[in-house]
Amino acid sequence: MSLPIVLIIIITIMGIFAFSIILLARKNKVSLKQTIDAKPTNTFKNGEQK
């Protein structure tokens, strides 16, 4: 097989994987802008908070 054919096959497979990952992310409602707390609150084993 020549190089252009191999590249086309690899790019096609990568595109299919990317498309399926995007569809799964939309189905599971994954947000790219997730907020992360700078200081998480201390939680103890019995559920009490400081």
Buried (B, 14 or more C-beta within 10 A) or exposed (E): EEEEEEEEEEEEEEEEEEEEEEEEEEEEEEEEEEEEEEEEEEEEEEEEEE
